[in-house]
Structure formats: structure tokens, C-alpha cells
């Protein structure tokens, strides 16, 4: 009997909304969190402990790779493991890595958000890269046209510019760093958390997401309602998205990360067990409660919540002034409180305004009661 023609093999269609492990995206998120440790509070203890253990050289190279050349390393598809993804990067034509970065930059608006998906095959560059590669100052100006000033590290971007002019060196930098971090840091942690992640995936796969809208699916996966401002942000992210893949992560705390390649959007969220399933996972339930309690276990954040509760909607500048907070401190606290759902955030006349979400407070007490008392 002759073997079937490969082109005639019918593969099952991919679900437009799914929950999956995605080890390449998950591991890359862990490396990104090590870079963001000074900007985000409430991250998993592994992140803070690991970040503190890195040598200065490891911290520098990690910042250069995950920040300076970030768009060159975003996985463009699913991979069975992080090492498999690194092997894929090592086998690519180095020019593709550089062009992938510029292709993504071409789609970015001033606020740092993608206004259209990068080219599906990650090769087309819709901008003239020659003058950007020839002049580092022009390159920095180019970045300034797409990102806010606080998102640009001039030293890192200047060093990254040198690698963009030497694609083989860029490829070697990425591959060497990823293999080193996997062998020294990530491999053992992935083995530890894999059962938890698989449990979270299995629990969500008990639910039928096919009849939900993308916003409804996001609310179900995140475990909270999205306000009007969040609706608009998510709708922007969904533009031209054909597949939406939710990926549990044990290191994210209350935050959500997104990766985009072609018409696929990967959304990384804190691993949890959704309501309405028969999965018993006390470790995950405890971790979710700890994320919420961590946001409350700080005097400044409690003062912020009390102030907003008593005064009603306040701008971030008003909160800073009333509580004598620096901009960086206020930003960290407000990000964590918003990410955990205790504060609702919206844009008002160019500023960010915050109101208390009392339902999230009540829901936290219900979650604690259910965990401790089985009620």
C-alpha cells in the first residue's frame, strides 16, 4: 500500500480560542520578568529570588536580549519546549532575526502598541532600515517616535544597535544567552511548575470556550470582569487576530503579558483553576489567593485603597500628592492594585484615574473562605 501524500493528510483545525502550555512563550515570560523586577511589584517569589541571584553580567545580557532586541525573540509559533525554540533560532538565517525586529517596529504607534500584526513570515520590513543602521542617533530618534521616554534605555538600545549591524553576532548573543539561562536557571524551575501548569490547562479545557466572545473568554480566564477601559485595550489587541491562545504562568503574579505573531495572539496569565470545574488543586488556589493578599499586604497600597474609597475617583497625580509618593512608587503600587482588580483604571483628560472595585474586595474574602472553610 503506498504511503499517503503529505499534502493529503487532513490535520484537525486549530481552535480560535484555546488554553495551552506553550513552553517557549512561558519561559520567555520568566526571563522578561527578571528584567522587570524593579518596575512590577507582587511578582512570584521565584522571580525576586532568581533576579537577586543573577550576576551583573547575567542581568546585563538578559536586559539586552529581552528588552534591547525583544521583537527579534518573540516566538512566531508554538514549540514543544524552550530548547526546541532556541534550536529553531540557531538554525535561522541571522538576517531574519534582525528583519523580524524591524518588521515589528514598523507596526508600532507612539504609545508602544501594535496597530497591526507583524508580517506572518516575519521577513517583510516596511521601513527603510539603511539610515537607521548607519546612524545610532537616528535609530534612537526612531524608537522615540514609537515608545515613551521611560521605555527607552539609551545605553541598552545603543548596544543593541551594534548587534543589529552584525546579525551573526546578534544570533549568537540570543542563542548563547537562552541556552545558558535554560541550563542554569529555567530547566529545573520548568520541571517544578509543569504539573501546576498542566493542571491549570486541564481545568480550562473542561470548559467550552467556543461559544464565548474573545472578551468573555478573557474575563473567564482572568477570573474578573473587565471595565470599559480594559475592554477597549483588549479590543485593540484582538484586531486581525484569528487565534487567541491563553497560557498559564506561575511567575506573573497579577499581571498579563501578550505576544503577537501574524494573526495569533498569546496571552500569558497567572495560573489558576476556573470556577465550574471538578479539578482539585489546592496549590493553585493558594497561589491565586496569595497574589491577591500580596496586593493588600502593604501599608502604602492599603492607604491608596482607603483614600480612593473615601474620595471617589482620583487621578494618579492626586494620589501621589495626597500620600507623598514618588512617581515610580505610585506607578508600581497602582499597577499592582489595578492588575489584581482592586482598582478600576481609566483615561481621563490625558491622565489615569482610579476608582475602587468593591466587588473584587468581596470576592477576595469569598475566595479565602472557600479555601479555608470549604464554603
N, C-alpha and C positions, 0 to 999 in steps of 0.2 A: 504494500500500500504506500503510495507516495506521500511524502511529508506535506503538510498544509503550507500554502504560501503565507509568509508573514503578514502581507497586506490584507489577507482574507481572515485573519484572526480577529474576532469581534471582542473588544475589551468593554467591560461594563462602564457605563457613563459615570463621570465623577459628579458627586452631589454638589449642587450650587452652594449649600451651607453644610459645613461639617465640623466636627471636633476631632483633632488628631494629635499624635505625639510630636511630629516634626522635630527630630533631634537637632538638626542643623540650625534651625531658627531659635530653638530653645537655648542651645549652647552659646550662640552668638549673643542672645539677650543677656546671658550671665556675664559675658565679657563686657558688654555695654554698661551694665550696672556697676561693674568695678570702676568704670570711668566716671559714672555719675554719682558716686558715693557722696561727694561734697555738695551736690545740688538737690538730692532727694533724701528725705528722712522717712523712717518707717520701713526700710528695706529688710529683707530676711537677714537673720544673724549671720548666715554663711557669707553674705556679701560683705558685711562690715569686717568680719574676721579675716576673710581672704584678702580684702583690699589692704588691711593693715599688715599682712604678711608679705606683700609683694616688695621686691627690691625696687629702688629708684629707677633702675634700668627697665625692669618689667613694667612699672607704671607708665614710664615714658613711651615705650614701644606700644603698649596697649592703647594709650591715648592716640598715638599717631595712626594706628591701624583702624580702631573702631570709630574714631572721630575724623581724623585728617583725610582718610581715604574711604570713609564709610560706604559711599554708594558703589564702590568697586567690590565690596564684600557681601552685599545683600544677596542671599540665595535666590536664584531665579526659578527654582522648582523645589520639589520635595526630595530629600535624600534619606537613605536608610540609617545613616549615622553621621555624626560630625566628622570623623576621619574620612568617610566616603566623600563628603563635601570638600574637604581640604585636598584630597587626591584629585578631585574634579578641577579645583582651582589650579593645582600644579600642572595639569595637563592642557590648560587653555593657552591659546596664543596670548602673550602678555599684553598686546595691544588691545585685546578685547576688554581686559580689566580696566585699562585707562578709559577706553571709549564708553564703557558702561557707566563710569562715574560722570563723564561729561554729558552723556545722554540723560541721566537723571537730573543734573543741574539745569539742563535746558527746559525741564518741565516745572521748575520751582519758581513760585512767586516770591515777592518781598518778604512775606511772613513765614517763609520756610516750608509752606505746604505745597504738595504736588497739585498742580492744576490739571494734569492729565497723566495717564500711566506711561512709564518709560517704554521705549520700543520693546516689543515682545522678545526679540532675539538679542537685545542688549548690545547692538552694534551701531545703529544709526546715531549719528551725532548731529543735532540740528543747529549747532553753532560753529563758528569758525574758531577752532582751538589754537591755531598757529600763534596769534598775538598773545593769547593767554599763557601759552607755554614759553614764549620768548621773554616775557616780562612779568616778574613776580608781583610787582606793584599793580599791574593791570589785572592780574589774577585775583589779588586781594580786593580790588575795586569790584570785580565781577562777583565775588562772594558777597560783598557788602550790598550789592543790588538785590540779593536774594535772601539774606539772613540778617537778623538784627545783630547789633554790635556785641551783645552779651553772648551770642552764639559763635563768635569767631575768635579763635585763639591764634593771634598773628604768628607766634613762634611755631606752633604746630602746623599751621597752613603753609608757612614758608618752607618748612622742612618737607611737607607733603608735595609741594610744588617741585622740588628737586626730584622726588621719586616719579612724579608724573612725566618728567622729561627722560626717565630711564625705566621703561616698562619692565624689562627683565629684573631690575633691582626691586621694583615695586612688587612684582610677583614673589620674589624670594623673601622679601620682608613679610608679606602676608602669610605665606605658607610656613615659613620658619616659626613665626610667632604663634600661629594657630597650633602647630604640632607640639611646640614646647608647652603651651598652656594646657593643651589636652593631656599630655603625658604627666605634667607636674601637678595640675590642679583640677581639671574638669572631669577626667575619666572616673576617678573614684567617687566624685560627687554625683555624676550621672548614674552610676551604679546604685548609689544610695537612694536617690529620689525616683528612679524609674518605676518602682512598684506604686508609689503615690501617684505619679503622673498617669500611669496606666489605669489605676482605679478611677481617677477623675474622668479620663476619656471614656472608660466603660460605662460610667454612670450617665454621662451625657448622651451616649449612644443608645441608651434605653429610651430616650425621648425622641419624638418625631419632630424634627426641625423643618421638615419640607414644607409644611403649611404656614410657616411663620414668615413675616416680612423680615428683612435684614435688621431693622431697628428692633423688632420684637425679639429676634434671636439674640441680639447684643444685650438687651435688657435681661433676658433669661440667663445667659451665660455669666454676665457680670453680677447678677443677683440683686439688681437695684433698678429703679426707674431712672430714665434719662430725662433731664429737664430740656426746655426749649433750646437753650444754647448748645447743649450736647447733641440734641437732635440735628442741628444744623451742621455741626462738625462731623458727625457720623455720615450724614447725607453727602457731604463733600467727599469724604473718604470712599463712599460707595460709587462715585461717578465712574462709569465704564468698568465696574467690577463684575466679572462673570462668576467667579468663585470666591467664597468667603470661608476661610479656614480659621477656626478658633484653636489656640494652642495653649494648654495649661503650663504654668511655670511655677515652681516653688519659691523662687527668689524675688519676685516682683513686688511683694507686699501689696499695697492697694492700687498700684499703677497699671496702666495698659500701654503696651507698645504695639506699633503697627509696622509691617514690612510690606512693600508693594513691588511686584514684578509683573509686567504685562497686565493682564486682566485679572490677576489673582491678588487678593488681599489677605495676609496672615495677621491675625490679632492675638497677641500674647496676653494672657490674663492670669491672675492668681489662682492656682489650682484649688478647686473646691468641689463639693458634691451638691448638685442642684436639688431643690425640693421636688417631691413627686417620684423619687426613685427608691429602690429597695436595697441600695448599696449601704453597707455599714462600714464607715471609715472614720473612726474617732480621731485619728491623727490629722486628717484633712480638716475635719470640723474644728478641732482645737486650733489648727494653724489659722483658719479663717477668723476665728474669734480673737486670736492674738493680734492679727492685723488691725482689727477694729479697736481693741483695747490699747494698742500701742499709740494710736492717734489721740487717745484720751489721757494717756499716762504722762502728761507733760503740763506743767503749770501754765506756760505761755499759751498752748493750744486750748486749754480749758478757759483761760481768760478771754481768748478770741471768741470762743463759742458763747460764753456768758455775755460778752459785750454785744455781739450780733443778736443774741436772743432778746436782750433788753432794748436795744436801739432800733432793731429792724434792719433793713438793707443798708450796708455801709460800703464805701469804696475802700480799696486796698490802702490808699493813702491815708484815709481817715483812721483805719485800724492801726497803721504804723504810728501815726501821731498820738492817738489816744493811749497806746500801750508802749510807746517809746521803743519801737522796733526798727532795726536797720532794714533796708530794702531786701537784702539777701535772706535775713532771718524770716521776715514776713513772707517772702516768696516760698521758702521751704515749708513753713507751717501751713500756709493757705493751700499749697499744692496737696499736702498730705490730707488735710481736712476735706478738701474737695474730692480727692480721689477715693476716700473712704465713704463719701456720700453724706457726711455730716453738714457740709456747707453746699449750697447751690451757687454756682458762679455764672455770671452773665456779663456781657459787654454793655456799658452804659456811657455814652458820650466819650468814647476813647479810653475809658478806664475799666477795670474789672470790679464788679460789685458782688457782694456776698450776702446771702440770707441763710438762716438756719433751716435745716431739714429735720423737723421734729419726728417724722416717721422713721428716719434712719436711726435716731436715738432709741425710739421704742423698739425697733426691730433688733437692735443690739441686745437689749435686755431679754427679749424673747429667745434669741439665739443662745444666750448664756443659760437661761432657764432650761431650755430644751437639752443642752449638753450636760448640765449638772444634775437636773432633776428628771429628765426624760419627759418634760411637759412641753 
